[in-house]
Amino acid sequence: MLWTKTFIPTMKETPEGAEIPSHVLMLRAGLISQVMAGAYSYLPLGLRCLRKATQIVRDEMDAAGAIEMAMPCMSPTVLWERTGRVGAFGDVLVSFSLPRQSRKVRVTLGPTHEEIITDMASRQISSYRQMPITLYQITTKFRNEERPRFGVLRTSEFLMKDAYSFDATVESLGESYRKMYDAYCRIFERCCLDYLPVEAESGPIGGDASHEFMIPADNGEDTLLHCAQCGYAANQERAEIGTLDATRPDVPLADRSKVDTPDCTTIEQVSSFLKCRPQDLIKTLIYVADGNPIAVLIRGDHEANEGKIRRAVGARSIELADPDVIVKVTGAPVGFAGPVGMAEKIPLWADRDVQRTVNAVVGANQRDAHLTGVNLDRDFQVDCFADLRNAVGGDPCPRCSSKLALRYAIEAGHVFKLGTKYSEALGARFLDAKEQLHPIIMGCYGIGVNRILAALIETRHDENGIVWPVALAPYEILLAPLNVADDATMQTANRLHDELAAAGIEVLLDDRDARAGVKFKDADLVGIPLRVVLGPRGLKQGQLEVKWRWEDQPEMMDLDGAADALAALIREERHGAARFKSR
């Protein structure tokens, strides 16, 4: 391909509104063009990269035994109502009405396809003999993001691979899950991403039923906890906390006292007003667990983890109580609840760190008032202690004696055991060997294909531009003749281009009549792995200048036999990316 015959609108300056490196560089390198907030066109170079990522995903899904199909982006909203996800998604769900003859049909643009695939399975899978089976597709998804940002990392329209497994037994689901997990490892390895599979919120079957594939990155929107010693990793929603020292500080217990705290309803407001630290406060949160109110105590500098709370109390569902419930059980409006003197006796759960808090500040169960000098056992009792908060950096690892480190990351994939949630809601059942009817056991497995590109750029760039591996690069070799007005130079460049193309190498010839500095800057910006310079001095000596994008210095290569030598380098790098990974 000739540079002048394709479309590569590179930019010198950082585009307005671009916040993070991947967004900046995808725009500047001419990979994407913004249509509106959250929607982008993929330009020729970007589309080539996207297709490469897509093909890697397809290769590994096929190798794992999954079967590709295609489902419509549009589906009847009634399916989503049957699973209860219209309310769960809220405004994120893109729904609208279509006029059909004398009526209106409500439809939804799928952010995911559990409803559509399960509805299909309810009509097509009826016997255990048809399972296990895993079906997948690679298609556009839609989510009405309120704040689209970070380029293609958070958009309203995106390309996703989603797969769904159907099994007759929990053991069979485990095997299907393992195949997808392993396939994901191979996909991210081939894409040259430094990834971490982390434990995520478990599915309804329980156990380690969910993993997210995270790419650690400074600008990642997700948070994970990682132990470098033993390798334990989990997202913050799931991360467990190891054994903590429950010994209380050996200090005198203060007298309990009520103080006025007008209009102070938050930890920040109360600690500022009373001139104490957030960790000196205990916040009392009122939840409704399966319809029954409970109180949860969390140290003021920590955040409650609703997944942990739900599991600890053994509830199917849990949500923060509404203001009326809070007034009823505490006797006070929101912001002033405390464990001492509640209006009603309800179960009192506490995070384990509360055991070490001495002379704490708590709500007084009275408007505009708090209690100081409050202590466990003397002033209030707890029904049960458990790990109920988000883990933070420095917490003990639950698997070994080391400390957890908090890292930011980009979520690129998620494997999840769904169990029977959707098959029960949509009537997907099968007959077993004894002719007994059961709901199909399902798993789902998603990869954000656009995110593969953004995550690679976010973690593999320098001050000059993108640093692509061969596996994802729009072209594998860039030929840069420095004097395009010289017939001999261009004859050599064109011959080398044609020989490389004939050898199956993806090659781009920069035939622009531009200064060497312009060509080199664009080459680094676009990030094509291998740059081959055809300069007047080198050609006179029968040599080419060859430089890998990630190396500091070029090397010289004999022009005679250069096509074969260059093709050999690219083929070697295609298998394992040893040069790229060793940089």
C-alpha positions in Angstrom: 0.0 0.0 0.0 1.2 3.5 -0.8 0.8 6.2 1.8 -0.6 8.6 -0.8 -3.2 6.1 -1.9 -4.7 5.5 1.6 -6.1 7.9 4.2 -3.9 8.7 7.2 -4.8 12.1 8.6 -2.1 12.5 11.2 -2.2 15.5 13.6 0.7 17.4 15.2 -1.2 18.8 18.2 -3.2 17.2 20.9 -6.9 17.3 20.0 -9.2 19.3 22.3 -11.0 17.1 24.8 -8.6 14.2 24.6 -7.6 13.3 28.1 -5.5 10.1 28.2 -2.6 8.8 25.9 -4.7 6.2 24.1 -7.4 8.7 23.2 -4.8 11.4 22.1 -2.7 9.0 20.1 -5.6 7.2 18.3 -6.8 10.6 17.1 -3.4 12.0 16.3 -2.3 8.8 14.4 -5.4 8.9 12.3 -6.9 5.7 13.7 -10.2 7.1 14.6 -12.4 10.2 14.1 -15.0 11.4 16.5 -18.6 11.6 15.2 -20.2 12.6 18.5 -19.5 12.0 22.2 -19.2 8.3 22.6 -19.2 7.4 18.9 -16.2 7.1 16.6 -15.4 6.2 13.0 -12.5 3.8 12.5 -10.3 5.2 9.8 -8.3 2.8 7.5 -5.4 2.3 9.9 -7.6 1.9 12.9 -9.9 -0.5 11.1 -6.9 -2.7 10.2 -5.9 -2.8 13.8 -9.4 -3.6 14.9 -9.7 -6.4 12.4 -6.5 -7.9 13.6 -7.7 -7.9 17.2 -11.0 -9.4 16.1 -9.3 -12.2 14.2 -7.1 -13.1 17.2 -10.3 -13.3 19.3 -12.0 -15.4 16.6 -9.0 -17.8 16.2 -8.9 -18.6 19.9 -12.6 -18.9 20.4 -12.8 -21.3 17.5 -9.8 -23.3 18.9 -11.6 -23.6 22.2 -14.6 -25.2 20.5 -17.0 -22.2 20.5 -19.2 -21.8 17.5 -19.7 -18.4 15.9 -23.2 -17.0 15.1 -24.8 -13.6 14.6 -27.6 -12.1 16.6 -29.5 -8.8 15.9 -28.5 -5.7 17.7 -32.2 -4.9 18.1 -34.6 -7.0 20.2 -38.1 -6.6 21.8 -38.0 -4.9 25.1 -40.4 -7.4 26.5 -37.5 -9.9 26.8 -35.6 -7.5 29.0 -38.7 -6.9 31.1 -39.0 -10.7 31.7 -35.5 -10.8 33.2 -35.9 -7.6 35.2 -33.1 -5.8 33.4 -35.0 -2.8 32.1 -35.0 -1.4 35.7 -31.5 -2.7 36.4 -30.0 -0.9 33.4 -32.1 2.2 33.7 -31.1 5.0 31.4 -28.1 3.0 30.1 -30.5 0.8 28.1 -31.1 2.3 24.6 -34.8 1.8 23.9 -37.3 3.3 21.6 -40.6 2.6 19.8 -41.0 1.5 16.2 -44.3 2.2 14.4 -45.6 -1.1 13.0 -48.8 -0.7 11.1 -51.4 0.5 13.7 -49.3 -0.2 16.7 -45.9 0.7 18.3 -43.3 -1.9 19.1 -40.9 -1.2 21.9 -37.3 -2.3 21.0 -33.9 -2.2 22.7 -30.4 -2.0 21.3 -28.5 -4.7 23.1 -25.7 -3.7 25.5 -25.3 -7.5 25.8 -27.2 -10.5 24.5 -28.2 -12.8 27.4 -31.9 -12.3 26.7 -31.6 -12.9 22.9 -29.4 -16.0 23.1 -31.5 -17.6 26.0 -34.7 -17.0 24.2 -33.2 -18.8 21.2 -32.0 -21.6 23.4 -35.5 -22.0 24.9 -36.7 -23.0 21.5 -33.7 -24.8 20.1 -32.2 -26.8 23.0 -34.5 -29.4 24.6 -32.2 -32.3 25.5 -29.0 -32.9 27.5 -27.7 -34.5 24.4 -27.4 -31.1 22.7 -25.0 -29.9 25.4 -22.4 -28.7 26.3 -22.3 -26.1 23.6 -20.8 -22.6 23.5 -22.0 -20.0 21.0 -20.4 -16.6 20.3 -20.6 -13.6 18.2 -18.6 -10.4 17.5 -20.9 -7.5 17.1 -21.7 -3.9 17.9 -23.2 -3.1 21.4 -25.0 0.0 22.6 -25.0 1.6 26.0 -26.2 5.1 26.8 -23.2 6.3 28.7 -24.0 9.5 30.5 -20.4 10.7 30.4 -18.6 9.1 27.4 -14.9 9.7 27.8 -11.4 8.3 27.4 -11.8 7.7 23.7 -12.9 4.2 22.8 -12.6 3.0 26.5 -16.0 4.4 27.4 -18.4 4.8 24.4 -22.0 4.4 23.6 -21.3 2.1 20.7 -18.6 -0.5 20.8 -17.4 -3.8 19.3 -17.7 -6.8 21.7 -17.2 -10.5 21.5 -19.8 -12.2 23.7 -20.0 -16.0 24.2 -22.6 -18.0 26.0 -22.2 -21.6 27.2 -25.1 -24.0 27.8 -24.6 -27.0 30.1 -26.6 -29.7 31.8 -24.6 -29.9 35.0 -22.5 -27.6 37.3 -19.5 -29.8 36.6 -19.9 -29.4 32.8 -20.2 -25.6 33.3 -16.9 -25.7 35.1 -15.3 -27.3 32.1 -16.9 -24.8 29.7 -15.7 -22.0 31.9 -12.2 -23.3 32.1 -12.0 -23.5 28.3 -13.1 -19.9 27.9 -10.7 -18.7 30.7 -7.8 -20.4 29.0 -8.8 -19.0 25.6 -8.8 -15.5 27.1 -5.3 -16.0 28.4 -4.2 -17.0 24.9 -6.0 -14.0 23.3 -4.4 -11.4 25.6 -1.0 -13.1 25.3 -1.1 -13.0 21.5 -2.2 -9.3 21.7 1.0 -8.6 23.8 -1.0 -7.2 26.7 0.3 -7.5 30.3 -2.9 -8.8 31.8 -4.0 -10.0 35.2 -7.0 -12.4 35.7 -8.6 -11.1 38.9 -11.4 -12.6 41.0 -14.6 -10.8 40.6 -18.1 -11.0 42.1 -19.3 -14.6 42.2 -22.3 -15.8 40.3 -25.4 -17.5 41.9 -23.7 -20.9 41.9 -21.0 -19.6 44.3 -17.3 -20.2 44.5 -14.8 -18.6 42.2 -17.4 -18.1 39.5 -16.2 -14.9 37.9 -13.0 -13.4 36.7 -12.1 -10.1 35.0 -9.1 -9.8 32.8 -7.5 -6.5 33.7 -4.7 -4.5 32.0 -2.9 -2.5 34.7 -2.7 1.1 33.5 -2.3 4.4 35.3 -5.5 5.8 33.6 -7.6 2.7 34.2 -11.1 3.3 35.5 -11.2 0.0 37.5 -9.4 -0.7 40.8 -7.8 -4.0 41.7 -5.8 -5.3 44.6 -2.8 -7.4 43.8 -0.3 -9.3 45.9 3.1 -9.5 44.2 4.3 -12.2 46.6 1.7 -14.9 45.9 -0.1 -13.5 42.8 -3.5 -13.1 44.5 -5.6 -10.5 42.5 -9.2 -9.4 42.8 -11.1 -6.3 41.8 -12.1 -4.0 44.7 -15.6 -5.3 44.6 -14.4 -8.8 45.4 -11.0 -8.4 47.1 -10.8 -10.2 50.5 -8.8 -8.8 53.4 -6.5 -11.1 55.3 -6.3 -11.5 59.1 -6.1 -8.1 60.9 -4.8 -7.5 64.4 -7.9 -7.0 66.5 -6.0 -5.6 69.5 -7.4 -2.3 70.7 -5.0 0.6 71.5 -4.1 0.7 75.2 -5.6 4.1 75.9 -8.1 5.3 78.6 -11.7 5.1 77.7 -13.3 8.5 77.4 -16.7 9.4 78.8 -19.6 9.2 76.3 -20.9 12.7 75.4 -23.5 14.1 73.1 -22.4 17.1 70.9 -24.3 19.3 68.6 -23.3 18.9 64.9 -25.7 21.1 63.0 -26.1 20.1 59.3 -23.1 17.7 59.5 -24.3 14.5 57.8 -21.1 13.3 56.1 -17.8 11.9 57.4 -16.0 14.9 56.0 -18.3 17.4 57.6 -18.4 15.7 61.0 -14.6 15.2 61.2 -13.9 18.8 60.1 -16.5 20.2 62.6 -15.2 18.0 65.5 -11.5 18.4 64.5 -10.9 14.6 64.4 -9.8 12.1 61.8 -12.2 10.2 59.6 -10.8 6.9 61.1 -12.0 8.1 64.5 -15.6 7.9 63.3 -17.9 4.8 62.9 -20.6 5.3 60.3 -23.8 3.4 60.7 -25.4 2.3 57.4 -28.9 1.0 57.3 -29.6 -1.6 54.6 -32.6 -3.7 53.7 -31.6 -7.3 53.2 -34.3 -9.5 51.6 -36.9 -7.0 52.9 -35.6 -6.7 56.5 -33.6 -3.8 57.9 -30.1 -4.3 59.2 -27.4 -1.9 60.5 -23.8 -2.1 59.3 -20.9 -0.4 61.1 -17.9 0.7 59.0 -14.9 2.8 60.1 -15.2 6.4 58.8 -12.2 6.2 56.4 -13.4 3.0 54.7 -16.1 2.2 52.2 -18.8 -0.5 52.6 -18.8 -3.4 50.2 -22.3 -4.4 49.4 -21.3 -7.7 47.9 -19.5 -8.7 51.0 -22.4 -7.6 53.2 -24.9 -9.5 51.1 -22.8 -12.7 51.4 -22.1 -12.3 55.1 -25.7 -11.9 56.0 -26.8 -14.6 53.6 -29.2 -12.4 51.6 -30.3 -12.7 48.0 -30.6 -9.0 47.6 -29.4 -5.9 49.6 -29.9 -2.2 49.1 -29.5 0.9 51.2 -32.7 1.7 53.1 -34.8 4.7 52.0 -35.2 7.7 54.3 -38.5 6.6 55.8 -37.0 3.2 56.9 -34.0 5.0 58.4 -36.2 7.3 60.4 -38.3 4.4 61.6 -35.4 2.2 62.9 -33.1 4.9 64.1 -35.4 7.7 65.1 -33.2 10.2 63.1 -32.9 11.4 59.5 -30.2 10.3 57.1 -26.7 11.1 58.4 -27.2 10.8 62.1 -27.7 7.0 62.7 -25.6 5.3 65.3 -25.3 2.0 67.2 -26.3 3.5 70.6 -30.0 3.9 71.3 -31.7 3.0 68.1 -35.5 3.3 68.0 -35.8 -0.4 67.0 -33.6 -3.4 67.7 -32.3 -4.7 64.4 -29.3 -7.0 63.6 -26.1 -5.1 64.0 -23.2 -6.2 61.8 -19.7 -4.6 61.9 -16.6 -4.6 59.9 -13.7 -6.2 61.7 -11.8 -2.9 61.9 -14.5 -1.6 64.2 -13.1 -3.9 66.9 -9.9 -1.8 67.1 -11.7 1.6 67.3 -11.5 3.4 70.6 -13.3 6.5 71.8 -15.2 6.7 68.5 -17.6 9.3 67.2 -21.0 8.0 66.1 -24.4 9.3 65.1 -26.7 10.1 68.1 -29.9 8.9 66.4 -31.0 12.4 66.8 -31.0 15.3 64.2 -27.9 17.5 64.3 -26.2 15.5 67.0 -23.4 13.0 67.4 -21.9 11.0 70.3 -18.2 11.1 71.2 -16.2 8.7 73.4 -18.2 5.7 72.2 -16.7 2.3 72.8 -17.6 -1.3 71.8 -18.9 -3.6 74.5 -19.3 -0.7 77.0 -21.8 1.4 74.9 -23.0 -1.0 72.2 -22.8 -4.7 71.2 -22.4 -6.2 67.8 -24.2 -9.3 66.6 -21.4 -10.4 64.2 -18.1 -9.1 62.9 -17.0 -9.8 59.3 -15.0 -8.4 56.4 -17.6 -5.9 55.1 -15.5 -3.1 53.5 -13.5 -2.4 50.3 -9.9 -3.5 50.5 -7.3 -0.8 50.2 -3.6 -0.7 49.5 -1.6 -2.0 52.5 -4.2 -4.4 53.7 -3.0 -7.9 54.4 -3.2 -10.5 51.6 -5.9 -13.1 52.3 -3.6 -15.8 50.9 -0.2 -15.0 52.4 1.4 -12.6 54.9 2.3 -9.9 52.4 0.5 -6.6 51.8 -1.9 -5.9 49.0 -1.1 -3.2 46.5 -3.9 -1.1 44.9 -3.6 -0.7 41.2 -5.7 1.0 38.5 -6.6 -1.1 35.5 -8.6 -1.4 32.3 -11.1 -4.2 32.1 -10.7 -5.9 28.8 -12.6 -9.2 29.4 -15.0 -10.9 31.8 -15.9 -14.6 32.3 -18.9 -15.3 34.4 -21.0 -18.2 35.6 -24.6 -17.2 35.2 -26.2 -20.3 36.5 -29.9 -20.5 35.8 -30.9 -16.8 36.2 -31.8 -16.3 32.6 -32.9 -19.8 31.7 -35.5 -19.7 34.5 -36.7 -16.3 33.5 -37.1 -17.2 29.8 -38.1 -20.8 30.0 -34.9 -22.4 28.7 -35.2 -26.0 29.9 -34.0 -29.4 28.9 -34.8 -33.0 29.6 -32.1 -35.1 31.3 -31.5 -38.8 30.8 -34.4 -39.6 33.2 -36.8 -37.4 31.2 -36.8 -34.9 34.0 -37.0 -31.2 33.2 -34.3 -28.7 34.4 -33.3 -25.2 33.6 -30.2 -24.9 31.4 -27.0 -23.9 33.3 -25.3 -20.9 31.6 -22.1 -19.0 31.5 -21.2 -15.8 29.7 -17.9 -14.5 28.4 -17.2 -11.0 27.0 -14.3 -9.2 25.5 -14.3 -5.5 24.5 -12.4 -5.7 21.2 -12.0 -1.9 21.0 -10.5 -1.9 24.5 -7.8 -4.3 23.4 -6.4 -1.6 21.1 -6.9 1.2 23.7 -5.3 -0.8 26.5 -2.3 -1.7 24.3 -1.7 1.9 23.4 -2.3 3.1 27.0 0.5 0.8 28.2 2.8 0.7 25.1 3.6 4.2 24.0 6.3 6.8 24.3 6.7 10.5 23.9 6.7 10.0 20.1 3.7 7.9 19.6 2.3 4.4 19.6 4.5 1.3 19.9 2.6 -1.5 18.2 3.5 -5.2 18.3 3.4 -7.0 15.0 0.2 -8.8 16.0 -1.9 -5.6 16.1 -0.1 -3.1 14.0 -1.9 -1.7 11.0 1.1 -2.6 8.8 4.2 -4.6 9.7 6.8 -2.8 7.8 7.1 0.9 6.8 9.3 1.7 3.8 10.6 5.3 3.9 12.5 6.4 0.8 14.0 9.8 1.6 14.3 11.1 -2.0 11.1 10.3 -3.8 12.1 12.5 -6.8 15.0 10.1 -7.5 13.9 7.4 -10.0 16.5 4.8 -8.8 15.4 5.2 -5.2 11.8 4.8 -6.0 12.4 1.8 -8.3 14.2 0.1 -5.4 11.5 1.1 -3.0 8.7 -0.2 -5.3 10.5 -3.4 -6.0 11.1 -4.1 -2.2 7.5 -3.2 -1.6 6.2 -5.7 -4.2 8.6 -8.5 -3.0 7.5 -8.1 0.6 3.8 -8.0 -0.3 4.3 -11.1 -2.5 5.8 -12.8 0.6 2.7 -12.1 2.6 4.1 -9.1 4.6 1.9 -6.2 5.3 3.9 -3.2 4.0 3.3 0.5 3.7 5.4 2.6 1.4 5.6 6.2 2.4 5.8 7.8 -1.1 5.1 11.3 0.1 7.4 14.1 -1.1 8.2 15.2 2.4 11.2 15.9 4.5 12.9 13.0 6.4 11.9 14.5 9.7 8.2 14.6 8.8 8.3 11.0 7.7 10.1 9.8 10.8 7.8 11.7 13.1 4.7 10.2 11.4 6.3 6.7 11.4 6.9 6.9 15.2 3.4 8.4 15.8 1.6 5.6 13.8 4.0 3.1 15.4 4.5 0.5 12.7 6.9 -2.0 14.1 9.7 -2.1 11.5 10.9 1.0 9.7 13.1 0.6 6.7 14.8 3.8 5.4 16.1 4.0 1.9 18.6 6.9 2.0 20.9 8.1 -0.7 24.1 7.3 1.1 23.0 3.8 2.2 21.7 2.9 -1.3 25.0 3.9 -2.8 26.7 1.4 -0.4 24.0 -1.2 -1.1 22.5 -1.0 2.4 19.2 -0.1 4.1 18.7 1.3 7.6 16.4 -0.9 9.6 14.9 0.0 13.0 12.4 -1.6 15.3 10.0 1.0 16.7 10.8 0.0 20.3 14.6 0.1 19.9 16.8 3.1 20.2 19.3 2.6 17.4 18.9 1.4 13.8 20.9 -1.3 12.2 22.2 -1.6 8.6 21.1 -4.4 6.3 22.4 -5.4 2.9 20.0 -4.4 0.1 20.8 -7.7 -1.7 18.3 -10.2 -0.3 16.7 -7.6 1.9 13.1 -8.7 1.1 13.8 -12.3 2.3 15.6 -11.0 5.4 12.9 -8.6 6.3 10.2 -11.1 5.8 12.0 -13.6 8.0 12.2 -11.0 10.8 8.5 -10.3 10.6 7.6 -14.0 10.5 9.8 -14.6 13.6 8.1 -11.7 15.4 4.6 -12.9 14.5 5.3 -16.1 16.6 5.8 -15.1 20.2 6.7 -11.4 19.7 10.0 -12.0 21.5 11.6 -8.7 20.5 8.6 -6.6 21.5 8.1 -8.4 24.8 11.8 -8.0 25.7 11.9 -4.2 25.3 
